[in-house]
Amino acid sequence: MTAAQRFARHALEPRFADLPNAAVERAKVFLLDGLGVGIAGSSVDGGEGLLRVASGWGNRVVPVWGRSARLSAPAAAFLNAWQTHNQEFDCLHEGAVVHAMATVLPVSLAAAELRGGSSGAELIAAIAVGADIAAGLGLASQSAFRFFRPGTAGGFGSVAAAGRILGLDRSTLEAAFAWQLAQVSGTMQAHTEGSPILPVQLAFNARAALQSCELATLGFAPAREIFEGAYGYLALFEGAHDLVPILDSLGRTWRIAEFSHKPFPAGRATHGGIEGVMALRAQHRFAAGDVECVEIDAPPLIVRLVGRPLVSPVEPSYARLCLQYAVAKVLQKGSLDLADFRGQALADPETHALAARVTTRDDGNRDPNALSPQRVTVHLKNGTALSWRCETMLANPARPLTREQHLAKFRRCLDFAAVPLAPGSGERLIQAVDRLEELDDVRDLSRLASAVS
């Protein structure tokens, strides 16, 4: 049996009742989180241009989160996926380094619109199997990033989720995976340069997922070894890999329960440094002017992803992936907020001066995908050295956010909607997700998350 056949079987066979409570609860948490982050992303620069282009992609039937617009299903999946990842505030699987919900959630809700509705229980199951496949492909990799895995792997997870909601049979879903391989895209060059095109790469794969499901119904003979073949996804996009343990875990390990929140609106690789400075600042009550320098010792992936120098002028997309910038803001304020990556906050001279005192160093960790451990050392001008060590980052499943922290993040995100939602929509979304398995039609979620009438 090929990997595509096993993935298709896993996507379609489990019932909602087969999901463990942990998977159900975490799917609900990250669904609400994803909607909130996607709503906030509606007001990020560049969105109006993308909306204008996407508006020409077919009949407008699916709501766009945080806006008063409707788009075709592929176009809405595209824009909602971009909005979910464009602030680096969406959840991820740390071991896989995959932001699966940024693609799986927009695609699943767009598929529900195409289907004419779907139950909340079915949406939870679709999210769970989609997260399994997206994260599983990341976990199978034994190589450093070459392509932008949140987009590439996320697209395949989205095919699985959408195929389930759309009612594809197993052979058609296998064909949809083949169509997705023909469309999969996104390199690490945009990440390396801090380009705002980076989150658009997730959007391309999200749009492709819906198109792959539609194209699969045409009856073309599909490629078979989509994932494991000599020119299949893993060999071309990841390099060294081992998919066998992932396939063997299907139906036993539900990856959605392993996802981590994003407590700070910046790349996950910045979060150890952010938390360390916050913790030391709260404990020792020093001010930004007391700091001589900050040293962060971390695995090579941290240095590679966010160890870049702060430049001037700096674009928001670059700043979100710059540990120097994030730490400098925390030294100033004791916290990090969505507003810190907008407007004049980006050009603040004190931030740039403080950032120059922050150094990130490779600790020699041999795991190319490791995010921890990390050590933060703050050297004060009086000669004192303050140290903090992180084995597990905040909002990892081992250190989850409280419900209050989770909801505070969601409510803060609503403040950044491009078009204000109807009064009470946020609280109704919270209530709807809390009882999601009882919801008859998840299209109500898209309505509440948008400003459509």
SULLINWO-V867772 format. One record per residue. N is the residue number from 1. SS is DSSP state (~ for helix, > for strand, _ for the rest). PHI is phi in whole degrees, 0 to 359 (999 if undefined). OMEGA is omega in degrees with one decimal (none if undefined). Layout:
N;SS;PHI;OMEGA / N;SS;PHI;OMEGA
This chain:
1;_;999;-179.4 / 2;_;285;177.2 / 3;~;297;179.1 / 4;~;298;177.8 / 5;~;295;179.9 / 6;~;290;176.4 / 7;~;295;-179.9 / 8;~;295;177.7 / 9;~;297;179.3 / 10;~;293;-178.8 / 11;~;292;-170.4 / 12;~;256;-171.2 / 13;~;277;-176.1 / 14;_;298;173.6 / 15;_;265;176.2 / 16;~;304;-178.4 / 17;~;295;179.8 / 18;~;280;-176.6 / 19;_;282;174.4 / 20;_;292;-178.2 / 21;~;304;-178.3 / 22;~;298;179.7 / 23;~;292;179.3 / 24;~;296;-177.0 / 25;~;293;-179.9 / 26;~;287;175.0 / 27;~;299;178.9 / 28;~;292;178.4 / 29;~;301;-174.8 / 30;~;280;172.0 / 31;~;293;178.4 / 32;~;297;178.5 / 33;~;300;-179.3 / 34;~;296;177.1 / 35;~;297;-180.0 / 36;~;298;-179.7 / 37;~;296;178.3 / 38;~;295;175.9 / 39;~;296;179.4 / 40;~;299;-179.3 / 41;~;291;-179.4 / 42;~;294;-176.6 / 43;~;258;178.4 / 44;_;286;179.2 / 45;_;307;179.6 / 46;_;101;-176.0 / 47;~;294;-178.8 / 48;~;295;177.6 / 49;~;294;177.7 / 50;~;297;178.3 / 51;~;298;-179.5 / 52;~;298;179.8 / 53;~;292;-176.7 / 54;~;295;-179.6 / 55;_;296;179.0 / 56;_;271;-175.5 / 57;_;265;171.7 / 58;_;101;-177.0 / 59;_;296;-173.9 / 60;_;265;-175.6 / 61;_;232;-172.3 / 62;>;252;179.7 / 63;>;294;173.1 / 64;_;260;-173.7 / 65;_;295;176.7 / 66;_;74;-178.8 / 67;_;225;176.3 / 68;_;257;-175.3 / 69;_;260;167.3 / 70;>;239;179.0 / 71;>;225;170.3 / 72;_;299;-176.8 / 73;~;301;178.0 / 74;~;297;-179.3 / 75;~;291;178.0 / 76;~;293;175.7 / 77;~;300;178.1 / 78;~;301;-173.7 / 79;~;289;179.5 / 80;~;294;176.1 / 81;~;293;177.4 / 82;~;300;-179.3 / 83;~;297;-177.7 / 84;~;287;-176.5 / 85;~;253;-169.7 / 86;_;286;176.1 / 87;_;243;-179.2 / 88;_;56;-174.7 / 89;_;242;-175.8 / 90;_;267;-175.1 / 91;_;293;-180.0 / 92;>;205;168.9 / 93;>;265;-172.8 / 94;_;295;-179.0 / 95;_;296;179.8 / 96;_;274;-171.8 / 97;_;54;-177.8 / 98;>;230;176.2 / 99;_;267;-169.0 / 100;_;296;-175.0 / 101;~;293;179.7 / 102;~;295;175.7 / 103;~;254;-173.8 / 104;~;297;-177.1 / 105;~;292;178.4 / 106;~;301;-179.3 / 107;~;291;-179.6 / 108;~;297;-179.4 / 109;~;289;175.1 / 110;~;293;177.3 / 111;~;296;177.6 / 112;~;298;176.2 / 113;~;295;179.5 / 114;~;296;-177.8 / 115;~;285;-175.8 / 116;_;87;178.0 / 117;_;121;177.7 / 118;_;204;-179.7 / 119;_;284;176.5 / 120;~;297;178.9 / 121;~;298;179.8 / 122;~;290;176.7 / 123;~;297;178.5 / 124;~;300;-179.9 / 125;~;297;179.6 / 126;~;295;177.5 / 127;~;298;-177.8 / 128;~;296;-179.1 / 129;~;288;177.1 / 130;~;296;177.7 / 131;~;295;177.8 / 132;~;302;-174.5 / 133;~;285;178.6 / 134;~;297;-179.7 / 135;~;292;180.0 / 136;~;300;178.2 / 137;~;295;176.2 / 138;~;293;180.0 / 139;~;292;179.5 / 140;~;290;-177.3 / 141;>;288;174.9 / 142;_;241;-175.6 / 143;_;236;173.0 / 144;_;289;179.3 / 145;_;304;165.1 / 146;_;240;176.2 / 147;>;251;-175.3 / 148;_;277;-170.7 / 149;~;302;177.8 / 150;~;304;176.9 / 151;~;277;-173.7 / 152;~;292;178.7 / 153;~;290;179.3 / 154;~;300;178.6 / 155;~;296;179.1 / 156;~;292;175.1 / 157;~;298;179.5 / 158;~;292;175.1 / 159;~;301;-179.8 / 160;~;298;-178.5 / 161;~;295;-179.0 / 162;~;294;179.2 / 163;~;300;177.6 / 164;~;294;-177.9 / 165;~;295;-178.9 / 166;~;283;177.4 / 167;_;80;177.0 / 168;_;294;172.6 / 169;_;276;-171.2 / 170;~;296;-177.8 / 171;~;293;178.0 / 172;~;290;177.5 / 173;~;293;174.5 / 174;~;300;177.5 / 175;~;295;178.5 / 176;~;298;175.4 / 177;~;299;179.4 / 178;~;294;176.5 / 179;~;296;178.6 / 180;~;293;177.4 / 181;~;301;179.7 / 182;~;292;-176.1 / 183;~;247;-171.5 / 184;_;302;-173.8 / 185;_;203;172.5 / 186;_;120;-180.0 / 187;>;256;178.8 / 188;_;275;-178.0 / 189;~;297;179.0 / 190;~;296;177.4 / 191;~;292;-179.4 / 192;~;302;-178.1 / 193;~;268;-176.8 / 194;_;65;-175.4 / 195;_;278;176.5 / 196;_;292;174.5 / 197;_;289;-176.5 / 198;~;309;-179.1 / 199;~;291;176.5 / 200;~;294;178.8 / 201;~;295;172.2 / 202;~;294;-178.6 / 203;~;298;177.9 / 204;~;301;-178.4 / 205;~;289;175.9 / 206;~;294;177.7 / 207;~;300;-179.2 / 208;~;300;-177.2 / 209;~;299;177.7 / 210;~;294;178.2 / 211;~;296;178.6 / 212;~;297;178.8 / 213;~;295;179.1 / 214;~;288;-179.3 / 215;~;295;-177.8 / 216;~;295;-179.4 / 217;~;280;-175.0 / 218;~;280;175.7 / 219;_;91;173.9 / 220;_;299;175.6 / 221;_;291;-175.1 / 222;_;275;165.7 / 223;_;298;-174.9 / 224;_;258;-176.5 / 225;_;271;-171.7 / 226;_;292;-175.9 / 227;_;259;-171.4 / 228;_;259;-176.5 / 229;_;293;-179.0 / 230;_;301;177.4 / 231;_;239;177.8 / 232;_;278;-173.6 / 233;~;303;-172.4 / 234;~;293;-179.6 / 235;~;295;-175.7 / 236;~;279;-171.6 / 237;~;265;-176.3 / 238;~;245;-175.9 / 239;_;92;-179.8 / 240;_;299;-175.6 / 241;>;199;173.5 / 242;_;215;-175.9 / 243;_;270;-173.6 / 244;~;303;179.9 / 245;~;299;-180.0 / 246;~;291;179.0 / 247;~;298;-179.6 / 248;~;292;-178.0 / 249;~;273;-176.0 / 250;_;300;-179.1 / 251;_;86;178.2 / 252;_;249;178.1 / 253;_;248;-179.1 / 254;_;258;-169.4 / 255;~;294;-178.6 / 256;~;301;178.5 / 257;~;287;-179.5 / 258;~;261;-176.8 / 259;_;286;178.8 / 260;>;247;170.4 / 261;_;293;166.6 / 262;_;246;179.2 / 263;_;284;-178.0 / 264;_;234;-175.6 / 265;_;277;178.9 / 266;_;206;-179.6 / 267;_;310;-177.5 / 268;~;305;-179.6 / 269;~;294;177.2 / 270;~;274;-165.5 / 271;~;289;176.0 / 272;~;296;177.8 / 273;~;297;178.9 / 274;~;298;-177.5 / 275;~;296;-179.3 / 276;~;298;179.0 / 277;~;292;177.2 / 278;~;300;-177.6 / 279;~;295;-179.5 / 280;~;292;179.1 / 281;~;295;179.4 / 282;~;292;-177.3 / 283;~;285;-171.9 / 284;~;252;172.2 / 285;_;55;174.3 / 286;_;271;177.9 / 287;_;257;179.9 / 288;~;303;-179.1 / 289;~;291;179.2 / 290;~;275;-169.8 / 291;>;269;174.1 / 292;>;278;178.5 / 293;>;195;177.0 / 294;>;232;177.5 / 295;>;242;179.9 / 296;>;236;177.4 / 297;>;259;-169.9 / 298;>;209;177.4 / 299;_;301;-175.6 / 300;~;300;178.8 / 301;~;297;178.4 / 302;~;297;-179.5 / 303;~;297;-178.1 / 304;~;294;-174.0 / 305;~;278;-171.2 / 306;~;226;-179.6 / 307;_;277;-177.0 / 308;_;285;177.7 / 309;_;283;175.2 / 310;_;288;179.9 / 311;_;249;179.5 / 312;_;223;-1.3 / 313;_;287;-177.7 / 314;_;242;175.7 / 315;_;277;179.4 / 316;~;305;-177.7 / 317;~;296;177.4 / 318;~;287;-177.6 / 319;~;298;-179.0 / 320;_;293;-179.5 / 321;_;247;-178.2 / 322;_;239;-178.8 / 323;~;296;177.5 / 324;~;302;-178.2 / 325;~;295;-177.7 / 326;~;299;-179.4 / 327;~;295;179.1 / 328;~;299;178.2 / 329;~;297;179.4 / 330;~;291;176.0 / 331;~;300;179.9 / 332;~;286;-166.2 / 333;~;246;-175.2 / 334;_;84;-178.5 / 335;_;203;177.6 / 336;_;220;-173.0 / 337;_;228;176.0 / 338;~;306;-177.9 / 339;~;294;-179.5 / 340;~;289;-178.7 / 341;~;245;-178.9 / 342;_;225;170.5 / 343;~;59;-173.7 / 344;~;291;178.8 / 345;~;302;-177.7 / 346;~;288;-175.8 / 347;~;259;-175.7 / 348;_;302;-176.3 / 349;~;296;179.2 / 350;~;295;177.7 / 351;~;301;-177.8 / 352;~;294;178.0 / 353;~;293;178.2 / 354;~;294;-178.4 / 355;~;301;-179.4 / 356;_;295;-179.9 / 357;_;266;-176.8 / 358;>;255;-179.1 / 359;>;236;175.3 / 360;>;247;-175.1 / 361;>;235;177.8 / 362;>;287;-178.2 / 363;_;270;176.6 / 364;_;86;177.8 / 365;_;303;-175.5 / 366;_;273;179.1 / 367;_;278;-175.4 / 368;_;291;-178.4 / 369;_;247;-176.6 / 370;_;287;175.0 / 371;_;254;-179.2 / 372;_;211;7.2 / 373;_;282;176.9 / 374;>;224;175.7 / 375;>;234;177.9 / 376;>;246;177.2 / 377;>;236;177.2 / 378;>;255;177.6 / 379;>;263;178.8 / 380;>;270;-178.3 / 381;_;294;178.5 / 382;_;275;177.7 / 383;_;97;179.6 / 384;_;286;174.7 / 385;>;245;-179.2 / 386;>;251;-173.6 / 387;>;234;178.3 / 388;>;218;-179.0 / 389;>;236;-178.4 / 390;>;237;173.1 / 391;_;269;-178.2 / 392;_;222;-175.4 / 393;_;287;177.4 / 394;_;303;178.8 / 395;_;80;163.2 / 396;_;296;179.0 / 397;~;307;178.2 / 398;~;282;178.1 / 399;~;223;-170.8 / 400;_;290;170.8 / 401;_;294;172.4 / 402;_;288;176.0 / 403;~;300;179.8 / 404;~;297;178.4 / 405;~;294;178.4 / 406;~;300;-178.4 / 407;~;288;177.0 / 408;~;297;176.6 / 409;~;298;-179.5 / 410;~;302;-177.9 / 411;~;294;177.6 / 412;~;295;179.2 / 413;~;300;-178.2 / 414;~;297;178.5 / 415;_;296;-174.0 / 416;_;252;176.7 / 417;_;299;177.8 / 418;_;298;174.9 / 419;_;236;-177.4 / 420;_;306;177.4 / 421;_;287;177.3 / 422;_;299;179.5 / 423;_;308;178.1 / 424;_;85;-177.7 / 425;~;298;-179.6 / 426;~;299;179.9 / 427;~;291;177.2 / 428;~;291;174.9 / 429;~;296;177.9 / 430;~;302;-179.7 / 431;~;296;-178.9 / 432;~;295;-179.6 / 433;~;289;177.9 / 434;~;302;-179.3 / 435;_;245;-171.5 / 436;~;303;-177.9 / 437;~;296;177.7 / 438;~;263;-174.2 / 439;_;285;-179.0 / 440;_;281;-174.0 / 441;_;218;-175.7 / 442;_;284;175.0 / 443;~;299;175.8 / 444;~;299;180.0 / 445;~;296;-179.8 / 446;~;296;177.9 / 447;~;296;-178.3 / 448;~;293;-177.5 / 449;_;278;-179.0 / 450;_;236;178.5 / 451;_;252;179.2 / 452;_;286;-179.7 / 453;_;270;none
